[in-house]
């Protein structure tokens, strides 16, 4: 084992475990497991509770993705619950309004929210308990209130200005005129009513019934683009996860329209190097990682899009020949200065990740988001949730694979991860935070596999992040972007990176939030990690 120090020990349990970014949501999931629920029942209960207690990051106004280990069929199953662009959401609409980008706030950033349909589709296949029982913990916290936890209070406070721009958001999420502070009791009775209606009426309530009608009315009131057909026609998609081998393990991701493929591209390149011998988080190791990240993200910027509209060359991107040609582009002594422009909005994302393993061996890697903090910033005070702004990630360039088209799913940053070994599940995991997610996942995987850390140490270890510049020079960037280092990296490491031409800055936040559960295939025991960058924890029994 690596001697990396962590601020808390790894959590061990023999039967079942839940890990996510807020303790009350973890407890909600455990309560469902102890009541006879499946891992999926617990995941939905945990997610619903997170939508109450961490409302800036997730909720029923957003999308959902999952990778599930089906313990009966002994296979991994992928689930894409992303919504599509409304029929009236066209490039011409934005260009005529004078926009070069789709705005990241307001109602014209909406795509259809896929979360509720996703809950019920996943529940139909993998659930055991009735949905009204699964959603009850969330309804109770929304009705009776809960004390706001510290990291979430900080996120809430930093969203004040955005919330003040919308009267509904102000009414629901700025009680007494300000964001709740740590320990303040927050209630959301409107959301409790909405969740109770969904528990009773299912997806029809949200996509064609009372909630749908309120969303149309809201859209009409604030200048949105929704029509009744947009919600009524929404469907989720079961997909085959894609994988890459890394030192005897198989790393799994969902295919595009998510960015999960970037993790696989990075791991394929990293596997060609003796990472363990390089030493952890020194300048040479980080230089290699950052250069590999740039290459994968260049492909991400050019080629990731809804596969119903564009044939993403997955096999070619993961092929031996392409991996070799990419590695040949890396200069071990100098940082690459010209890379594809990234969309600067990607850095703003906030998300919740959760993972559950139950006593029958079902394991769920589950991620859900309204994208930026409080999504679009638009809230119907009678519904009690923010509608996401995921639609802002479409391109307006008609030649780009991710160009906006009605009925198309936007590029998605949220990615559940999963690791198997010899066909058995060993590690459902994820890292939150927009553009950080593939970078964070790759660093966690190297910590676990190359540096032999436990699941807690692997998530707590210091992280680096590369941000592409938001100042395009033609189609390329001439400055190589910025490397952000968390507090705690040595000055020697920072100086070593600068000597190789990296533009290095220190940063306090923006390095994601992680949970993972390691499944010991010999003993069946569970080892959970949840990093202190968030309020959450891993707990089991």
VEXDREN-2710 file (C-alpha; in Angstrom, 1 decimal):
% VEXDREN-2710
k/r/px/py/pz
1/UNK/0.0/0.0/0.0
2/UNK/1.1/3.6/-0.7
3/UNK/1.7/5.6/2.4
4/UNK/-0.6/8.5/1.3
5/UNK/-2.3/10.0/4.3
6/UNK/-6.0/10.6/4.4
7/UNK/-8.1/12.6/6.8
8/UNK/-10.4/9.8/7.5
9/UNK/-10.1/6.0/7.3
10/UNK/-11.6/3.9/4.6
11/UNK/-15.1/2.6/5.5
12/UNK/-15.5/-1.2/5.7
13/UNK/-18.8/-3.2/5.7
14/UNK/-19.8/-6.8/5.0
15/UNK/-23.2/-6.5/3.4
16/UNK/-24.2/-3.2/1.7
17/UNK/-22.9/0.3/1.3
18/UNK/-24.0/3.8/0.1
19/UNK/-21.6/6.7/-0.7
20/UNK/-22.5/10.2/-1.8
21/UNK/-21.9/13.9/-1.1
22/UNK/-24.3/14.5/1.8
23/UNK/-24.8/12.3/5.0
24/UNK/-28.6/12.6/5.2
25/UNK/-28.8/11.3/1.6
26/UNK/-26.5/8.4/2.5
27/UNK/-28.8/7.6/5.4
28/UNK/-31.9/7.7/3.1
29/UNK/-30.3/5.1/0.9
30/UNK/-29.3/2.9/3.8
31/UNK/-32.8/3.1/5.2
32/UNK/-34.2/1.8/1.9
33/UNK/-31.7/-1.0/1.8
34/UNK/-32.6/-2.1/5.4
35/UNK/-36.3/-2.0/4.4
36/UNK/-35.6/-4.7/1.7
37/UNK/-34.9/-2.4/-1.2
38/UNK/-32.5/-3.1/-4.0
39/UNK/-29.3/-1.1/-4.7
40/UNK/-31.3/0.8/-7.4
41/UNK/-34.1/1.6/-5.0
42/UNK/-31.5/3.0/-2.6
43/UNK/-29.8/4.9/-5.4
44/UNK/-33.1/6.6/-6.4
45/UNK/-33.9/7.4/-2.7
46/UNK/-30.4/8.9/-2.3
47/UNK/-30.7/10.9/-5.5
48/UNK/-34.1/12.3/-4.6
49/UNK/-32.9/13.3/-1.1
50/UNK/-29.8/15.0/-2.7
51/UNK/-32.2/17.0/-4.8
52/UNK/-33.6/18.4/-1.5
53/UNK/-30.5/18.8/0.5
54/UNK/-28.1/19.8/-2.3
55/UNK/-30.4/21.6/-4.7
56/UNK/-27.8/23.6/-6.5
57/UNK/-26.2/20.4/-7.9
58/UNK/-29.0/18.1/-8.8
59/UNK/-32.7/17.5/-8.9
60/UNK/-35.7/16.5/-11.0
61/UNK/-35.0/19.4/-13.4
62/UNK/-31.9/17.6/-14.7
63/UNK/-30.6/14.5/-16.4
64/UNK/-29.4/11.1/-15.0
65/UNK/-26.9/8.4/-16.1
66/UNK/-26.1/5.0/-14.6
67/UNK/-23.9/1.9/-15.0
68/UNK/-25.4/-1.1/-13.2
69/UNK/-23.9/-4.4/-12.3
70/UNK/-26.8/-6.8/-12.9
71/UNK/-26.0/-9.5/-10.3
72/UNK/-28.5/-11.9/-11.8
73/UNK/-27.4/-11.7/-15.4
74/UNK/-23.8/-11.1/-14.3
75/UNK/-23.3/-8.2/-16.7
76/UNK/-22.9/-4.4/-16.8
77/UNK/-25.8/-2.4/-18.2
78/UNK/-25.6/1.2/-19.2
79/UNK/-28.3/3.8/-19.0
80/UNK/-28.5/7.2/-20.7
81/UNK/-31.2/9.5/-19.2
82/UNK/-30.4/12.7/-21.0
83/UNK/-33.1/14.8/-22.5
84/UNK/-33.3/16.3/-26.0
85/UNK/-33.5/19.8/-27.5
86/UNK/-37.0/21.1/-27.8
87/UNK/-38.5/21.4/-31.3
88/UNK/-38.3/25.2/-31.3
89/UNK/-34.6/25.1/-30.2
90/UNK/-32.8/25.9/-33.4
91/UNK/-29.5/27.5/-34.4
92/UNK/-31.4/30.3/-36.2
93/UNK/-33.2/31.2/-33.0
94/UNK/-29.9/32.0/-31.2
95/UNK/-28.2/33.6/-34.2
96/UNK/-31.1/35.9/-34.8
97/UNK/-30.9/36.9/-31.2
98/UNK/-27.2/37.8/-31.6
99/UNK/-25.8/34.9/-29.6
100/UNK/-22.5/33.2/-30.6
101/UNK/-23.1/30.7/-27.8
102/UNK/-26.3/29.4/-26.3
103/UNK/-26.6/31.3/-23.0
104/UNK/-25.8/29.4/-19.9
105/UNK/-28.6/30.9/-17.8
106/UNK/-32.3/31.5/-18.5
107/UNK/-35.0/29.5/-20.2
108/UNK/-33.4/29.3/-23.6
109/UNK/-30.7/27.0/-22.1
110/UNK/-33.2/24.3/-21.3
111/UNK/-33.3/20.8/-22.8
112/UNK/-35.9/18.3/-21.6
113/UNK/-35.1/17.0/-18.1
114/UNK/-34.6/13.3/-18.2
115/UNK/-34.2/12.5/-14.4
116/UNK/-37.8/11.5/-13.5
117/UNK/-38.2/9.2/-16.6
118/UNK/-34.8/7.8/-15.7
119/UNK/-35.8/7.0/-12.1
120/UNK/-38.9/5.1/-13.3
121/UNK/-37.1/3.2/-16.1
122/UNK/-34.3/2.1/-13.8
123/UNK/-36.8/1.2/-11.1
124/UNK/-39.0/-0.8/-13.5
125/UNK/-36.0/-3.0/-14.3
126/UNK/-34.1/-3.1/-11.0
127/UNK/-36.4/-1.9/-8.2
128/UNK/-38.3/-3.8/-5.5
129/UNK/-40.0/-1.3/-3.2
130/UNK/-42.8/0.9/-4.4
131/UNK/-41.8/4.4/-5.5
132/UNK/-43.8/6.2/-2.9
133/UNK/-41.7/4.5/-0.2
134/UNK/-38.5/5.2/-2.1
135/UNK/-39.2/8.9/-2.4
136/UNK/-40.6/9.3/1.2
137/UNK/-37.2/10.3/2.8
138/UNK/-36.8/13.2/0.3
139/UNK/-40.4/14.3/0.8
140/UNK/-40.0/14.3/4.6
141/UNK/-36.8/16.4/4.4
142/UNK/-38.5/18.9/2.0
143/UNK/-41.6/19.1/4.3
144/UNK/-40.0/19.2/7.7
145/UNK/-36.7/20.7/6.9
146/UNK/-33.0/19.8/7.4
147/UNK/-29.9/21.6/8.6
148/UNK/-27.8/22.8/5.7
149/UNK/-24.3/21.3/5.7
150/UNK/-21.1/23.4/5.4
151/UNK/-19.8/22.8/1.8
152/UNK/-23.4/23.0/0.4
153/UNK/-23.9/26.3/2.4
154/UNK/-20.8/27.7/0.7
155/UNK/-22.0/26.7/-2.8
156/UNK/-25.4/28.2/-2.0
157/UNK/-23.9/31.5/-0.9
158/UNK/-21.8/31.7/-4.1
159/UNK/-25.0/31.3/-6.1
160/UNK/-26.8/34.2/-4.5
161/UNK/-26.4/36.6/-7.4
162/UNK/-27.7/34.1/-9.9
163/UNK/-30.8/33.2/-7.7
164/UNK/-31.6/36.9/-7.3
165/UNK/-32.1/37.3/-11.0
166/UNK/-35.2/35.1/-11.0
167/UNK/-38.2/35.8/-8.7
168/UNK/-39.1/32.1/-8.4
169/UNK/-35.5/31.1/-7.5
170/UNK/-35.4/34.0/-5.0
171/UNK/-38.7/32.9/-3.4
172/UNK/-37.7/29.2/-3.0
173/UNK/-33.9/29.3/-2.5
174/UNK/-33.2/32.6/-0.7
175/UNK/-35.6/32.5/2.3
176/UNK/-35.4/35.7/4.3
177/UNK/-33.5/37.2/1.5
178/UNK/-30.2/35.3/1.7
179/UNK/-28.8/31.8/1.2
180/UNK/-29.2/29.5/4.2
181/UNK/-26.0/29.3/6.3
182/UNK/-24.4/26.3/7.8
183/UNK/-26.9/24.7/10.3
184/UNK/-29.8/26.8/9.1
185/UNK/-33.0/24.7/8.7
186/UNK/-34.2/24.8/5.1
187/UNK/-37.7/23.6/3.9
188/UNK/-39.0/23.3/0.4
189/UNK/-42.7/22.4/0.7
190/UNK/-43.3/23.0/-3.0
191/UNK/-40.8/20.4/-3.9
192/UNK/-42.4/18.0/-1.4
193/UNK/-45.7/18.4/-3.2
194/UNK/-44.1/17.9/-6.5
195/UNK/-42.3/14.7/-5.4
196/UNK/-45.4/13.3/-3.8
197/UNK/-47.3/13.9/-7.1
198/UNK/-44.6/12.1/-9.0
199/UNK/-44.6/9.2/-6.5
200/UNK/-48.3/8.8/-7.0
201/UNK/-48.6/9.4/-10.8
202/UNK/-45.2/8.3/-12.1
203/UNK/-43.6/9.7/-15.3
204/UNK/-47.0/10.8/-16.7
205/UNK/-47.2/13.5/-14.0
206/UNK/-43.9/15.0/-15.0
207/UNK/-44.0/14.6/-18.8
208/UNK/-47.7/15.0/-19.7
209/UNK/-49.6/15.7/-16.4
210/UNK/-49.7/18.5/-13.8
211/UNK/-45.9/19.1/-13.6
212/UNK/-45.6/19.2/-17.4
213/UNK/-48.4/21.8/-17.6
214/UNK/-46.7/24.0/-15.0
215/UNK/-43.4/23.7/-16.9
216/UNK/-45.1/24.8/-20.2
217/UNK/-46.7/27.7/-18.4
218/UNK/-43.4/28.7/-16.9
219/UNK/-41.7/28.4/-20.3
220/UNK/-44.3/30.6/-21.9
221/UNK/-44.1/33.1/-19.0
222/UNK/-40.3/33.5/-19.1
223/UNK/-39.6/33.1/-22.9
224/UNK/-38.7/29.5/-23.0
225/UNK/-39.0/27.1/-26.0
226/UNK/-40.9/24.1/-24.5
227/UNK/-44.0/22.7/-26.2
228/UNK/-46.2/19.9/-24.8
229/UNK/-44.7/17.4/-27.4
230/UNK/-41.2/18.0/-26.2
231/UNK/-41.8/16.5/-22.8
232/UNK/-44.4/14.0/-23.9
233/UNK/-42.0/12.4/-26.4
234/UNK/-39.1/12.1/-24.0
235/UNK/-37.5/8.6/-23.8
236/UNK/-34.5/7.2/-21.9
237/UNK/-32.0/4.9/-23.6
238/UNK/-30.4/1.6/-22.5
239/UNK/-26.9/1.5/-23.9
240/UNK/-23.9/-0.8/-23.9
241/UNK/-21.0/0.6/-21.8
242/UNK/-17.6/0.8/-23.5
243/UNK/-14.3/-0.2/-21.9
244/UNK/-10.5/0.0/-22.0
245/UNK/-8.1/-2.4/-20.3
246/UNK/-5.8/-0.9/-17.7
247/UNK/-3.2/-3.2/-16.1
248/UNK/-5.5/-6.2/-15.9
249/UNK/-8.6/-4.2/-15.0
250/UNK/-11.4/-3.2/-17.4
251/UNK/-12.5/0.5/-17.0
252/UNK/-16.1/1.1/-18.2
253/UNK/-17.8/4.3/-19.3
254/UNK/-21.0/5.2/-21.1
255/UNK/-20.5/6.1/-24.8
256/UNK/-21.2/9.6/-26.2
257/UNK/-23.1/11.8/-25.9
258/UNK/-21.2/11.7/-22.5
259/UNK/-17.5/12.5/-22.2
260/UNK/-16.7/9.1/-20.6
261/UNK/-14.7/8.1/-23.7
262/UNK/-12.1/10.7/-22.6
263/UNK/-11.3/8.6/-19.5
264/UNK/-10.8/5.5/-21.7
265/UNK/-8.6/7.4/-24.1
266/UNK/-6.5/8.7/-21.2
267/UNK/-6.1/5.3/-19.6
268/UNK/-5.1/3.7/-22.9
269/UNK/-2.3/6.2/-23.3
270/UNK/-1.3/6.0/-19.6
271/UNK/-1.0/2.3/-19.7
272/UNK/1.9/2.6/-22.1
273/UNK/4.0/4.1/-19.3
274/UNK/5.4/2.7/-16.0
275/UNK/3.4/5.1/-13.9
276/UNK/4.3/3.5/-10.5
277/UNK/8.0/4.0/-11.0
278/UNK/7.6/7.7/-11.9
279/UNK/6.5/8.7/-8.3
280/UNK/3.3/10.2/-7.2
281/UNK/2.3/13.8/-8.1
282/UNK/5.8/15.0/-9.0
283/UNK/6.5/17.2/-12.0
284/UNK/7.4/14.4/-14.5
285/UNK/4.3/12.4/-13.6
286/UNK/2.0/15.4/-13.8
287/UNK/3.5/16.6/-17.1
288/UNK/2.8/13.2/-18.7
289/UNK/-0.7/13.1/-17.3
290/UNK/-1.5/16.7/-18.4
291/UNK/-0.2/16.2/-21.9
292/UNK/-2.3/13.0/-22.3
293/UNK/-5.3/14.9/-21.0
294/UNK/-4.8/17.6/-23.7
295/UNK/-4.8/15.0/-26.4
296/UNK/-7.9/13.2/-25.2
297/UNK/-9.8/16.5/-24.7
298/UNK/-8.8/17.6/-28.2
299/UNK/-10.7/14.6/-29.5
300/UNK/-13.5/15.3/-27.0
301/UNK/-13.8/18.9/-28.4
302/UNK/-14.0/17.7/-32.0
303/UNK/-15.8/14.4/-31.9
304/UNK/-18.1/13.7/-29.0
305/UNK/-21.8/14.1/-29.8
306/UNK/-25.2/12.4/-29.8
307/UNK/-24.6/9.1/-31.7
308/UNK/-28.1/9.3/-33.1
309/UNK/-26.8/12.2/-35.2
310/UNK/-23.1/11.5/-35.6
311/UNK/-21.1/8.3/-35.8
312/UNK/-18.5/8.8/-33.1
313/UNK/-15.4/6.7/-34.1
314/UNK/-15.1/4.9/-30.7
315/UNK/-13.1/1.9/-31.8
316/UNK/-10.7/4.0/-33.8
317/UNK/-10.1/6.4/-30.9
318/UNK/-9.2/3.4/-28.6
319/UNK/-7.2/1.4/-31.2
320/UNK/-3.5/0.5/-30.6
321/UNK/-2.5/2.4/-33.7
322/UNK/-4.2/5.6/-32.7
323/UNK/-2.9/5.4/-29.1
324/UNK/0.6/5.0/-30.4
325/UNK/0.3/7.9/-32.8
326/UNK/-1.1/10.1/-30.0
327/UNK/1.8/9.2/-27.6
328/UNK/4.3/10.1/-30.3
329/UNK/3.0/13.7/-30.1
330/UNK/4.1/14.1/-26.5
331/UNK/7.3/15.9/-25.7
332/UNK/8.6/14.7/-22.3
333/UNK/10.4/18.0/-21.8
334/UNK/7.9/20.6/-23.0
335/UNK/4.2/21.4/-22.6
336/UNK/2.1/21.5/-25.8
337/UNK/1.0/25.0/-26.5
338/UNK/-1.5/24.5/-29.2
339/UNK/-4.6/22.5/-28.5
340/UNK/-8.2/22.5/-29.6
341/UNK/-10.3/25.2/-28.0
342/UNK/-12.5/24.0/-25.2
343/UNK/-15.9/25.4/-24.3
344/UNK/-15.2/27.6/-21.3
345/UNK/-18.6/26.9/-19.8
346/UNK/-17.6/23.3/-19.1
347/UNK/-15.6/24.4/-16.0
348/UNK/-18.8/25.6/-14.2
349/UNK/-20.6/22.3/-13.8
350/UNK/-21.9/21.0/-10.6
351/UNK/-23.1/17.5/-10.1
352/UNK/-23.8/14.8/-7.6
353/UNK/-22.4/11.3/-7.8
354/UNK/-23.5/8.3/-5.7
355/UNK/-22.8/4.6/-5.6
356/UNK/-24.6/1.7/-3.9
357/UNK/-23.8/-1.9/-3.5
358/UNK/-26.5/-4.2/-2.0
359/UNK/-26.3/-7.6/-0.2
360/UNK/-27.3/-9.5/-3.4
361/UNK/-24.3/-8.0/-5.2
362/UNK/-26.1/-5.5/-7.4
363/UNK/-23.8/-2.4/-7.8
364/UNK/-25.0/0.9/-9.1
365/UNK/-22.8/3.8/-10.3
366/UNK/-25.1/6.7/-10.6
367/UNK/-24.7/10.4/-11.5
368/UNK/-27.2/13.2/-11.7
369/UNK/-27.0/16.9/-12.4
370/UNK/-28.6/20.2/-13.3
371/UNK/-25.2/21.2/-14.7
372/UNK/-24.3/24.7/-13.4
373/UNK/-25.2/25.7/-9.9
374/UNK/-29.0/25.9/-9.8
375/UNK/-29.0/25.0/-13.5
376/UNK/-30.6/27.8/-15.6
377/UNK/-31.4/29.7/-12.5
378/UNK/-35.1/29.5/-13.4
379/UNK/-37.5/28.1/-10.8
380/UNK/-41.3/27.8/-10.6
381/UNK/-42.1/28.6/-7.0
382/UNK/-45.0/26.1/-7.1
383/UNK/-42.7/23.3/-8.3
384/UNK/-39.7/24.0/-6.0
385/UNK/-36.8/22.9/-8.3
386/UNK/-34.5/24.6/-10.8
387/UNK/-34.6/23.5/-14.5
388/UNK/-31.2/22.6/-15.8
389/UNK/-29.2/24.5/-18.5
390/UNK/-27.7/21.4/-20.2
391/UNK/-28.9/22.7/-23.6
392/UNK/-26.2/25.4/-23.4
393/UNK/-23.6/22.8/-24.3
394/UNK/-24.7/22.5/-27.9
395/UNK/-22.5/24.2/-30.6
396/UNK/-24.0/26.7/-33.0
397/UNK/-21.4/25.9/-35.7
398/UNK/-23.4/23.8/-38.2
399/UNK/-20.3/21.8/-39.1
400/UNK/-19.6/20.6/-35.6
401/UNK/-20.9/17.1/-34.6
402/UNK/-22.4/18.6/-31.4
403/UNK/-24.2/21.3/-33.3
404/UNK/-27.7/22.2/-32.1
405/UNK/-30.5/20.3/-33.8
406/UNK/-34.1/19.9/-32.5
407/UNK/-34.6/16.5/-30.9
408/UNK/-30.8/16.0/-30.3
409/UNK/-29.1/15.3/-27.0
410/UNK/-26.4/17.7/-26.0
411/UNK/-22.8/16.8/-25.1
412/UNK/-22.9/15.7/-21.5
413/UNK/-20.2/16.1/-18.9
414/UNK/-21.6/13.7/-16.2
415/UNK/-20.1/10.3/-16.3
416/UNK/-20.6/7.3/-14.0
417/UNK/-17.5/5.1/-13.9
418/UNK/-17.1/1.3/-13.2
419/UNK/-14.2/-1.1/-13.0
420/UNK/-14.4/-4.9/-13.4
421/UNK/-11.8/-7.6/-13.3
422/UNK/-12.1/-10.9/-15.0
423/UNK/-15.8/-10.3/-15.6
424/UNK/-16.6/-9.4/-12.0
425/UNK/-17.5/-6.0/-10.5
426/UNK/-14.8/-4.4/-8.3
427/UNK/-15.2/-0.6/-8.3
428/UNK/-18.2/1.6/-9.0
429/UNK/-17.0/5.2/-8.7
430/UNK/-17.3/8.7/-10.0
431/UNK/-15.9/12.2/-9.8
432/UNK/-18.1/15.3/-10.0
433/UNK/-17.4/18.6/-11.5
434/UNK/-17.9/19.4/-15.2
435/UNK/-14.6/19.4/-17.1
436/UNK/-12.8/17.9/-14.1
437/UNK/-14.6/14.5/-14.3
438/UNK/-12.4/12.5/-16.7
439/UNK/-9.3/14.1/-15.3
440/UNK/-10.4/13.2/-11.7
441/UNK/-11.4/9.7/-12.7
442/UNK/-8.0/9.0/-14.3
443/UNK/-6.1/10.3/-11.3
444/UNK/-8.2/8.2/-8.9
445/UNK/-7.6/5.1/-11.0
446/UNK/-3.9/5.6/-11.1
447/UNK/-3.9/6.2/-7.3
448/UNK/-5.7/2.9/-6.8
449/UNK/-4.0/0.7/-9.4
450/UNK/-0.5/2.1/-9.8
451/UNK/0.1/3.6/-6.4
452/UNK/-1.9/0.9/-4.5
453/UNK/-3.9/3.4/-2.4
454/UNK/-7.2/2.4/-0.7
455/UNK/-10.5/3.9/-2.0
456/UNK/-10.3/6.7/0.6
457/UNK/-6.7/7.6/0.0
458/UNK/-7.2/7.5/-3.8
459/UNK/-10.0/10.1/-3.6
460/UNK/-8.3/12.4/-1.1
461/UNK/-4.9/12.6/-2.8
462/UNK/-4.1/16.0/-4.2
463/UNK/-5.4/16.6/-7.8
464/UNK/-4.2/18.7/-10.7
465/UNK/-6.5/20.1/-13.3
466/UNK/-5.8/21.4/-16.8
467/UNK/-8.2/24.1/-18.1
468/UNK/-8.2/25.0/-21.8
469/UNK/-7.9/28.7/-22.4
470/UNK/-11.2/30.5/-23.1
471/UNK/-9.4/32.9/-25.5
472/UNK/-9.4/31.2/-29.0
473/UNK/-6.8/32.1/-31.5
474/UNK/-8.4/30.9/-34.8
475/UNK/-9.3/27.3/-34.1
476/UNK/-6.3/26.7/-31.8
477/UNK/-5.1/28.1/-28.5
478/UNK/-1.6/29.6/-28.4
479/UNK/-1.0/29.5/-24.6
480/UNK/-1.5/25.9/-23.7
481/UNK/-4.2/26.6/-21.1
482/UNK/-3.7/26.7/-17.4
483/UNK/-2.7/24.0/-14.9
484/UNK/-4.5/24.4/-11.5
485/UNK/-2.9/22.7/-8.5
486/UNK/-4.7/22.1/-5.2
487/UNK/-3.2/23.5/-2.0
488/UNK/-0.6/21.1/-0.7
489/UNK/1.4/20.5/-3.9
490/UNK/5.0/21.3/-3.2
491/UNK/6.7/24.4/-4.7
492/UNK/9.2/22.0/-6.2
493/UNK/6.4/20.3/-8.2
494/UNK/5.0/23.6/-9.4
495/UNK/8.4/24.9/-10.4
496/UNK/9.1/21.7/-12.3
497/UNK/5.9/22.1/-14.3
498/UNK/6.7/25.7/-15.1
499/UNK/10.2/24.7/-16.3
500/UNK/8.4/22.4/-18.8
501/UNK/6.4/25.4/-20.1
502/UNK/3.1/24.9/-18.1
503/UNK/1.2/27.9/-16.9
504/UNK/0.7/26.9/-13.3
505/UNK/-1.7/28.4/-10.8
506/UNK/-2.9/27.5/-7.3
507/UNK/-6.6/27.0/-6.8
508/UNK/-8.8/26.3/-3.7
509/UNK/-11.7/24.6/-5.5
510/UNK/-12.9/23.0/-8.7
511/UNK/-11.2/19.6/-8.2
512/UNK/-14.4/17.6/-8.1
513/UNK/-15.9/15.4/-5.5
514/UNK/-15.5/11.7/-5.4
515/UNK/-17.1/8.5/-4.1
516/UNK/-16.2/4.9/-4.8
517/UNK/-16.9/1.4/-3.3
518/UNK/-14.3/-1.3/-3.7
519/UNK/-15.7/-4.8/-3.8
520/UNK/-13.3/-7.5/-2.6
521/UNK/-13.9/-10.4/-4.9
522/UNK/-12.4/-12.9/-2.6
523/UNK/-14.2/-12.0/0.7
524/UNK/-17.2/-10.0/-0.6
525/UNK/-16.3/-7.2/1.8
526/UNK/-16.9/-3.6/0.8
527/UNK/-14.5/-0.7/1.2
528/UNK/-15.9/2.8/0.6
529/UNK/-14.3/6.2/0.1
530/UNK/-15.8/9.7/0.1
531/UNK/-13.5/12.7/-0.1
532/UNK/-13.6/15.7/2.2
533/UNK/-14.0/18.2/-0.7
534/UNK/-17.7/17.6/-0.2
535/UNK/-19.9/17.1/2.9
536/UNK/-20.5/13.4/2.2
537/UNK/-19.5/10.0/3.4
538/UNK/-19.6/6.3/2.7
539/UNK/-21.6/4.1/5.2
540/UNK/-22.6/0.5/5.2
541/UNK/-23.6/-2.4/7.4
END
